[in-house]
Amino acid sequence: MISNNVIGDISGSLLALIQHLEGKAVAYREFESGDLDVIEGVMSSFADARLLIEELRMAEESIATNQNLSVTGQQDAMAKVVKDILTRAKFIEKKANDRRNACESERAAAFAIPKAAGGDATVNFTKEQEHRARLRTMSLAERMRVYYDAVQRNEPSLVRAVKDPAFSYDLLAEGPFADYVRRVDREHLEHGQPERWARLQTLEKSAQWLQLMSSAIEMQLSGYGQVPSFQGQPIGKTDLGLQNPQQAPKKKDAIDMPPTHTPAFV
């Protein structure tokens, strides 16, 4: 873009941000074992965003070098382009929300209460109640050890006894044991199902990257060409006692007025 135009360069920083985010996505795929499908999807969104901002850059160049447009004409033409680009860029925020919702949904499924073991439902419920009664008599350290062992053995009955909010709300009240249960569940998923864990992490990261890009575009383009208006309300009046030097003095204060009395010695 030429350096003496009057519309300003707004595409350069956005293109730099896209390049930065593309680098982060590639690095996450290579060094953090990011989910390939999610990474490919976010890279595709980055590519679409780049095309959109490249279109903005070319419009900047075209308008800035158009000698047939006045300063006001250039600004008005650029404002129309920016408004169109901003509207079309809304897909980025939608992509971010889609990934965020997918992450929350899959995370909820991953940490959901396991299904009851086969057999009679009444027998299973009674067994879970017995587990809860026994856990309530244990110390914190004993509860932690019992829950850890149940998770490692994939014992659904005891895990359900702890995590069913309808009956174990007191066991999972905010505190050390609730924090421990969340940590054990997270580590069990991370080490027991690494692909699923990687997908959750990558979905979360990709939502953050896309939201950052969407926010940057919104901040740069919204309100383009509009003059900010700041209206304040008077809170009082102050008389500084200043006089207008261009205003003639009052007649009684004029220096060429005749004296009003006769001096003693004339």
N, C-alpha and C positions, 0 to 999 in steps of 0.2 A: 504494500500500500504506500502511496506517496506520502512524503512527510509534511507537505504544506496544505493538506486538505482541512476542511472544517468539520468533518463528521466524526472523526475519531476512530481508532482501531479497536473494535470490540471482539473480533474473531481470533486474534492472535493468542490471547490468554486461554480461550476455550479450547483451541486446537492443542495448546501445550498441555492442558489438563487431560484431554483425551489420550494423548501420547503417554502421559505419566500413568494413567489408570490402566492402559493396555500393558505397560511394563509390569505393573503390580500383578495383573491377572496372569501373565505368562510366568512370572517368578513364583506365584502361588501354585500354579500347576506343576512346575518343575521341582520346586524345593519343599513344598508343603503337602504334596500328594493330593492336590485339589481334584475334585470330581471333573472328569474330562467333559462330560456332556454339559454340565453347568457352565464350565469355563468357555466352551465353544459358543454357548448361547449368549453369554455376556459379551464375548468378543464380537459377535455378530451385531449386538446392540451398539457397541462402540463404533463399529464400522458404519452403521446407519447414521449415528450421531455425527461422525466425521464428515460424511457426505453433506449433511445438512449445514454444518458450520463452514465447510468449503464453499457451499453455495452462498452463504452469507459473506465470506471473504471476497468472492468474485463480485458480488453486488457492491461491496464497499469500494473496490477498485474501479468498477465501471462508473459509479456515481461520482466518486471523487475526481475522476478525470474527464467528466462530461462538461465541456466548456459552454454548453448551451443552457446549463442550469445556473441560476443564481445561488447565493449562499442559502437563502431560504428554500429554494427549490431542491437543493441537494439534501437539506435536512428533512424536508417533507418526504422526498423519495425514499430516503433511508429509513424513516420511521415506518413507512408502509412495508418495506422488506422485513424489518425487524419484527413487526407485529405478526406477519405471516410465518416467519421462522419460529417465533415463540409458540404459536398455536400448533404448528406441526411437531414441535419438540416435546409435546405433552406425552408422547408415547414412552419417553424415557422414564418418567415418573410412574407410569402404569407398569412398565417392566420391573421397576424396583418394588412396587407393591405386590406384584405377582410372586416375585421371589421371596419376599418377606412372608407372605401368606403361606406359600408352599413350605417354607422353613418351619413356621409355627405349626402347621398341620402335621408335617412329618415328625417334628419333634414330639408333639403330643402323642402320636401313635407309637413312637419309639419308647417313650417312658410311661405308657399307659399301664393300668393295672392288668396283670396277666389273667388270661382266662382260667376259670376253675378247672381242676382236673376232672376227668370223666367220672361218671358214677352218679349216685343219688345226690341231688342238690341239697337236701336237708342234712345229709351226713357231712357234706363238704362245708356247709355253713357252720355246723356244730364244731367241726374241727378247727375252723378259723377262729371261732369264739374262744375255744380252749387255748389257742396260741396267744390271743390277745390277753386273756386273763393271766397266762404265765408270764408274758412280757411285762405286764404292769407290776409284777412282784420283783422284777430284776433290777439290778443297778444299771447305770448308763453303759458302763463298759461291757456288761454281759449282754445287754440288748444289741450293742454294736456288733459283737462277735457272732451272735445268733443270726442277725440279719445278713451279715457278710457271708456266713456259711450257706444260708438259704439261697442267696443270689448265685453263689458259685456252683451250687448243686442244682440250680434251676428248679427249686422247690416252690411251685406256685402257691401252695396253701399258706405257707408262712408269709410269703411276700404279699399276698392278698390281705392277710390279716393285718399287716402293717400299713398298707397303702390305701385301703378302702376308707374313704373319708366319711362314709356314713356311720362307721363304727369305731374308727381309730383316730378320731380328731384329736383326742388328748395325747396320743403317742406322737403325732406329727405336728403338735403345736410348735410354733417357731422356737427353735432352741438347738442345742448341740446335736441331738439325735436326728432332727429333721434335716439339718445340714449334712450330717453323715450319710443319711439315706440318699440324698441327692448326689453326693459325691460318689458313693458306691455304684449307683445306677449309671452315672456318667462314665465312670472308668470301665464298668462292665460292658457298656455299649462301645466305647472307644477301642477296647482290646478284643472284645468278642465279635464285634461286627465293624471292622475298620472301614469298609466301603460305605456303610450306612452313615457312620460318624463323619467321614470325609465329605459326603454329600451334604449333610446338615451344615457343616462348617462353611463349605463353599457357597451354599445358598445364602447364608448369613452375610458372608463377605461380599458376594456379588450384589446383594440388595444395598449394602452400604456404598459400594462404588457407584452404582447407578443413581442412588439418591444424591450423592455428592455432585455428580454431573448435572442432574436435574436442577438442583439448588443453585449451582453456579450459573447455568443458563438463565434461570429465572431471575437471579440477582442482576446479571449483566444486561438482560434485554427488557425486562419489565419496566415500564415507565420511560422508555427511551424517547427523547425529544420533548418530554413534558417539563415545563418549568415548575419547580416546586413552589408551593404557596404556603407561607407561614403567617397565619393570622393570630395576632396576640390581642389580648384585652387589656386596656389601661387599668393600672392598679392604683393610680394616684397622680397628683400634679405637684410639680416642684417649680418654684419661681427662682431662677438663678440671678435675677436682678440685673440682667444684661441690657444694654441700650443699643439701639440701632445707630451706628455712626453715620449713616446716610440721612437720618431724619434730623430736621432742623430743631434746635433746642427751643424749649418753651420761651415765650417772649419775656417773661419775668426773669428768666435766667440768662438772657442775652448779654454779652460783654459790652455791646455798644449802647446799652440803655443809659440815658442821662442820669446823673446822680440824684438821689432823692433828698439829699441834704447838702448844705454848704460847709466846706471845711472851715476849721477854726482860724487858720492863717491863710489868707489869699493875697 
